[in-house]
Amino acid sequence: QLFKQGLTLPNDTYIERTANGGVHYFLKYAGAKVRKIDVWPGIDLLSDFTVIAPSEINGKPYAPLGGRTLADIKPAPRWLVDKLAGQKVNWPSERAYTTRQKKYTGRLLDEMVTGTTQGNRNAWLTKIAGRMFGVGADPKTVYNMLSVINDSFVDPALPSKEVNVIFQSILKRESKGVH
């Protein structure tokens, strides 16, 4: 559908077949890190990280196509750079998205990836942990998510010992509410 709209990608860039049979187009992009999932049906835009060859998932490999290497990566076309940069472009899937009401969990996820900075880290992670328990997350899930959030979205990250203290205090509080 994108190609029919004249939105093409360079076919001589580095492309990989994914473990699940999809394709990854690799393109040069110098903008901010972006992770936009399902921008169009079945299409994600990722400029932060992705799995690449020679990785495998469940024994199925990621593999380069066309004999190309990472040295063959071409610049992203302007329409894609504009999309990654968040410029207002009239994309149907975004219009549909903005008409949906954001639910509590959606707001929580947005807040998690927005993160926090020094001076507010302990209180912020404590609040996030409480909210995750509040939506019914399993304690193991809460702990793992707190670790990921701390490592990825807290600047600078707290020592893991402090994250564990936060988790234990909220787990203790939540356990009292269960009895």
SERO-4910 file (N, C-alpha, C, O; in steps of 0.05 Angstrom, whole numbers):
BEGIN
 pado doro    nc1    nc2    nc3   cac1   cac2   cac3    cc1    cc2    cc3    oc1    oc2    oc3
  Gln    A     16    -24      0      0      0      0     17     25      0     11     45    -13
  Leu    A     39     24     15     57     48     15     69     52    -13     71     75    -22
  Phe    A     78     31    -26     90     33    -52     70     45    -72     78     61    -89
  Lys    A     44     37    -69     24     48    -87     21     78    -83     12     92   -102
  Gln    A     27     88    -59     25    117    -54     51    132    -61     54    155    -56
  Gly    A     70    117    -73     95    129    -81    115    131    -59    136    144    -61
  Leu    A    110    117    -37    128    117    -14    145     92    -15    138     71     -4
  Thr    A    167     95    -29    185     72    -34    210     73    -17    217     93     -6
  Leu    A    221     49    -14    247     46      0    268     37    -20    261     24    -39
  Pro    A    293     45    -15    314     35    -33    316      5    -32    319     -7    -11
  Asn    A    313     -8    -56    314    -37    -56    343    -48    -56    347    -72    -55
  Asp    A    362    -30    -58    390    -38    -57    403    -34    -30    428    -35    -28
  Thr    A    387    -29     -9    397    -26     18    400    -53     30    392    -73     19
  Tyr    A    412    -55     54    414    -80     68    387    -88     79    373    -72     92
  Ile    A    379   -113     73    353   -123     81    357   -151     94    373   -166     84
  Glu    A    343   -157    115    344   -183    127    317   -196    128    297   -183    132
  Arg    A    317   -222    126    293   -239    131    293   -244    161    314   -253    172
  Thr    A    271   -240    175    270   -244    204    265   -274    210    258   -289    192
  Ala    A    268   -281    235    263   -309    243    234   -317    239    228   -340    235
  Asn    A    216   -297    239    187   -303    235    178   -299    206    154   -300    201
  Gly    A    197   -295    188    189   -292    160    184   -264    150    177   -260    127
  Gly    A    187   -244    167    184   -216    159    209   -206    147    228   -221    142
  Val    A    210   -180    141    235   -168    131    241   -143    147    223   -129    156
  His    A    267   -138    150    277   -113    162    292    -98    141    311   -109    129
  Tyr    A    284    -74    135    299    -56    117    317    -39    136    307    -28    155
  Phe    A    343    -38    130    361    -22    145    367      3    129    375      2    106
  Leu    A    364     27    142    368     52    129    382     71    148    379     70    172
  Lys    A    399     89    137    413    109    153    394    130    162    377    141    147
  Tyr    A    396    137    188    378    158    200    394    170    223    403    156    241
  Ala    A    397    196    223    413    209    244    396    223    265    408    237    283
  Gly    A    370    220    265    353    234    284    352    220    311    368    202    317
  Ala    A    333    229    327    330    219    354    321    189    353    310    180    333
  Lys    A    327    175    375    318    147    376    288    146    378    275    160    393
  Val    A    277    128    361    248    126    359    240     96    359    255     80    348
  Arg    A    218     90    370    206     63    369    176     67    366    162     71    385
  Lys    A    167     65    341    139     68    334    129     41    324    137     32    302
  Ile    A    111     29    339    101      2    332     75      4    317     57     19    324
  Asp    A     73    -12    296     48    -14    280     39     13    269     16     20    270
  Val    A     59     28    259     53     54    247     34     51    223     15     66    220
  Trp    A     39     30    208     20     21    187     16     -9    194     33    -20    208
  Pro    A     -5    -21    184     -9    -49    192     15    -66    186     24    -69    163
  Gly    A     26    -78    207     49    -96    204     76    -82    201     96    -96    196
  Ile    A     77    -56    203    102    -41    199    109    -25    223     94     -8    233
  Asp    A    133    -31    234    144    -16    257    167      1    247    181     -6    228
  Leu    A    172     24    260    195     41    254    212     41    279    204     51    300
  Leu    A    236     31    276    254     28    299    281     41    293    294     33    274
  Ser    A    288     61    309    315     73    305    331     70    330    353     81    332
  Asp    A    321     54    349    336     50    374    352     24    374    376     24    378
  Phe    A    338      2    369    352    -24    367    333    -44    354    309    -41    353
  Thr    A    345    -66    344    330    -88    333    348   -113    333    373   -110    335
  Val    A    336   -136    331    351   -161    329    361   -164    300    346   -158    282
  Ile    A    386   -172    297    397   -176    270    412   -202    267    417   -215    287
  Ala    A    418   -209    243    434   -234    237    461   -230    251    472   -208    251
  Pro    A    473   -251    261    465   -279    258    447   -290    281    447   -314    287
  Ser    A    431   -272    294    414   -281    316    394   -301    306    387   -303    283
  Glu    A    384   -317    325    363   -337    320    342   -334    342    348   -327    364
  Ile    A    317   -340    334    296   -342    354    283   -369    349    274   -376    327
  Asn    A    282   -385    371    271   -413    370    284   -429    347    271   -444    333
  Gly    A    310   -425    343    325   -440    323    322   -429    295    334   -440    276
  Lys    A    306   -408    291    302   -397    264    320   -372    262    319   -354    279
  Pro    A    336   -371    241    356   -349    239    345   -324    225    327   -325    210
  Tyr    A    358   -302    232    356   -277    217    377   -279    195    399   -288    201
  Ala    A    371   -272    171    390   -276    149    389   -253    129    368   -243    122
  Pro    A    413   -244    121    415   -223    100    403   -232     74    405   -256     67
  Leu    A    391   -214     59    380   -220     32    398   -207     11    410   -186     16
  Gly    A    399   -219    -12    412   -207    -35    442   -205    -33    454   -191    -49
  Gly    A    454   -219    -14    484   -218    -12    495   -192     -3    519   -187     -5
  Arg    A    478   -175      8    487   -149     17    498   -151     46    493   -170     60
  Thr    A    513   -130     54    524   -128     81    515   -102     93    502    -85     80
  Leu    A    521    -98    119    514    -74    132    527    -49    119    517    -27    122
  Ala    A    549    -53    104    561    -31     90    544    -21     67    549      1     57
  Asp    A    523    -36     59    506    -28     37    482    -12     46    464     -5     30
  Ile    A    480     -5     71    457     10     81    455     38     68    475     53     67
  Lys    A    432     44     57    427     69     43    413     89     61    401     81     81
  Pro    A    414    115     55    399    135     71    369    131     70    358    123     49
  Ala    A    356    136     92    327    135     93    315    157     75    326    179     74
  Pro    A    294    151     60    281    171     43    269    193     61    262    188     84
  Arg    A    266    217     49    255    240     64    228    234     77    224    242    100
  Trp    A    210    221     63    184    216     75    186    199    101    170    202    119
  Leu    A    205    181    102    209    164    125    223    180    148    215    177    171
  Val    A    242    196    141    255    214    161    234    232    173    234    236    198
  Asp    A    217    243    157    195    260    168    177    245    187    169    255    207
  Lys    A    171    220    180    154    203    197    168    198    223    156    199    244
  Leu    A    194    191    222    209    185    247    212    210    264    212    208    288
  Ala    A    215    233    251    218    258    266    192    267    278    192    287    293
  Gly    A    170    254    271    144    261    284    130    285    271    112    296    282
  Gln    A    139    293    247    126    314    233     97    306    227     92    282    222
  Lys    A     80    325    227     52    319    221     48    312    192     49    329    174
  Val    A     43    286    188     37    276    161     10    262    163      4    250    183
  Asn    A     -6    265    143    -33    255    144    -34    224    139    -41    215    117
  Trp    A    -27    209    160    -27    180    158    -53    169    170    -60    176    193
  Pro    A    -68    153    155    -94    143    165    -92    128    192   -109    133    209
  Ser    A    -71    112    197    -70     97    222    -66    116    246    -76    110    267
  Glu    A    -52    138    242    -49    157    264    -76    171    270    -82    176    293
  Arg    A    -91    178    249   -117    190    254   -135    171    270   -148    180    289
  Ala    A   -134    146    263   -150    126    277   -141    124    306   -157    121    324
  Tyr    A   -115    125    310   -104    123    337   -112    146    355   -121    142    378
  Thr    A   -111    170    344   -117    194    361   -146    195    368   -154    210    386
  Thr    A   -164    181    354   -192    182    361   -198    162    383   -220    164    395
  Arg    A   -180    144    389   -185    125    411   -178    139    437   -159    155    439
  Gln    A   -194    133    458   -188    144    484   -165    128    497   -166    103    497
  Lys    A   -146    142    508   -123    128    520   -133    117    547   -144    131    563
  Lys    A   -128     92    552   -135     78    576   -114     82    597    -92     92    592
  Tyr    A   -120     75    622   -102     78    645    -75     64    639    -54     76    643
  Thr    A    -76     40    629    -51     25    624    -35     38    602    -10     38    603
  Gly    A    -48     50    582    -33     65    561    -19     89    573      4     94    566
  Arg    A    -32    103    591    -20    126    604      4    117    621     25    130    622
  Leu    A      0     94    635     22     83    652     46     76    635     69     82    642
  Leu    A     41     62    612     63     55    595     78     80    584    102     80    583
  Asp    A     62    100    576     74    125    567     92    137    588    114    147    583
  Glu    A     82    137    613     97    149    635    122    133    640    143    145    646
  Met    A    121    107    638    144     90    643    167     97    623    190    100    632
  Val    A    161    100    598    182    105    578    190    134    577    211    141    566
  Thr    A    174    152    589    182    180    591    205    182    611    224    198    608
  Gly    A    204    166    632    226    164    651    227    188    670    209    204    672
  Thr    A    250    190    683    255    211    702    285    216    705    301    200    694
  Thr    A    292    237    719    320    244    722    327    246    752    310    243    769
  Gln    A    352    251    757    362    253    785    346    272    801    338    293    792
  Gly    A    342    265    826    327    282    845    299    272    849    286    280    868
  Asn    A    290    254    832    262    244    833    261    214    829    239    203    829
  Arg    A    284    202    826    284    174    817    271    154    836    254    138    828
  Asn    A    278    155    862    266    136    881    236    139    883    221    119    882
  Ala    A    227    164    887    198    168    889    183    160    864    162    148    865
  Trp    A    195    166    841    182    160    815    180    130    811    159    120    804
  Leu    A    202    115    816    201     86    813    182     73    833    169     53    827
  Thr    A    181     85    857    162     74    877    133     77    867    117     59    870
  Lys    A    127    101    856    100    105    845     94     86    822     73     75    820
  Ile    A    114     83    804    110     65    781    105     36    791     88     22    780
  Ala    A    121     27    811    117      0    821     89     -3    833     76    -23    828
  Gly    A     80     16    848     53     15    860     32     14    838     12      0    841
  Arg    A     36     30    817     16     30    796     15      3    781     -6     -6    772
  Met    A     39     -9    777     40    -35    764     25    -56    781     10    -72    770
  Phe    A     30    -56    807     15    -74    824    -14    -68    823    -31    -86    824
  Gly    A    -21    -42    821    -49    -33    820    -64    -44    796    -89    -47    798
  Val    A    -51    -49    774    -64    -59    750    -63    -90    750    -72   -103    731
  Gly    A    -53   -102    772    -54   -131    775    -30   -146    765    -32   -170    761
  Ala    A     -8   -132    760     16   -146    750     27   -165    771     26   -159    795
  Asp    A     38   -187    762     51   -207    779     76   -194    791     90   -179    778
  Pro    A     83   -201    816    107   -190    828    133   -194    811    149   -176    810
  Lys    A    136   -217    799    160   -221    782    160   -201    758    181   -191    751
  Thr    A    136   -197    747    134   -178    725    141   -150    734    156   -135    721
  Val    A    130   -142    758    136   -115    768    166   -112    772    178    -92    765
  Tyr    A    179   -132    784    208   -130    790    224   -128    763    241   -111    761
  Asn    A    217   -145    744    231   -144    719    227   -118    704    246   -107    693
  Met    A    202   -108    704    197    -83    691    211    -60    705    221    -42    691
  Leu    A    211    -60    732    226    -39    746    255    -38    738    267    -17    734
  Ser    A    267    -62    735    295    -63    727    299    -52    699    318    -37    695
  Val    A    282    -60    681    284    -50    653    280    -19    652    295     -5    639
  Ile    A    259    -10    666    253     18    667    276     34    678    284     54    667
  Asn    A    287     24    701    310     38    713    334     39    694    346     60    691
  Asp    A    340     16    681    363     16    663    359     32    638    378     44    628
  Ser    A    334     34    628    330     46    603    319     75    604    325     91    586
  Phe    A    304     82    625    290    107    625    295    125    650    282    146    652
  Val    A    313    117    667    320    133    691    348    143    686    366    127    681
  Asp    A    352    169    689    378    181    682    388    198    705    376    219    711
  Pro    A    410    190    718    424    164    715    409    142    730    393    147    748
  Ala    A    413    118    721    399     94    733    408     91    762    430     97    770
  Leu    A    389     82    778    395     76    806    410     50    808    407     33    790
  Pro    A    426     47    829    439     20    832    417     -1    836    396      4    848
  Ser    A    422    -25    826    402    -46    828    394    -52    857    371    -61    862
  Lys    A    412    -48    876    406    -52    904    383    -33    912    365    -42    927
  Glu    A    383     -8    903    362     11    910    335      3    897    314      6    909
  Val    A    337     -7    872    313    -16    858    300    -39    874    276    -41    876
  Asn    A    317    -57    884    307    -80    899    294    -70    925    273    -81    933
  Val    A    305    -50    939    293    -39    963    266    -27    957    246    -32    972
  Ile    A    264    -12    935    238     -1    927    218    -23    922    195    -22    931
  Phe    A    226    -43    906    208    -65    900    199    -79    926    175    -84    929
  Gln    A    217    -86    944    210   -100    969    191    -83    986    173    -95    997
  Ser    A    195    -57    987    177    -41   1003    149    -40    992    129    -41   1007
  Ile    A    146    -38    965    120    -38    953    107    -66    954     83    -68    959
  Leu    A    123    -87    951    112   -114    953    102   -119    981     80   -131    985
  Lys    A    116   -109   1001    107   -112   1029     81    -97   1033     62   -108   1046
  Arg    A     79    -73   1023     55    -57   1026     31    -71   1012      9    -72   1023
  Glu    A     37    -81    988     15    -94    972      7   -120    986    -17   -127    985
  Ser    A     26   -135    998     19   -160   1011      1   -155   1035    -16   -172   1041
  Lys    A      5   -133   1049    -12   -126   1072    -41   -122   1063    -59   -129   1077
  Gly    A    -44   -110   1040    -71   -104   1029    -85   -129   1021   -110   -129   1019
  Val    A    -71   -151   1015    -83   -176   1006    -96   -191   1029   -116   -204   1026
  His    A    -84   -189   1053    -94   -204   1076   -120   -194   1085   -132   -204   1104
***
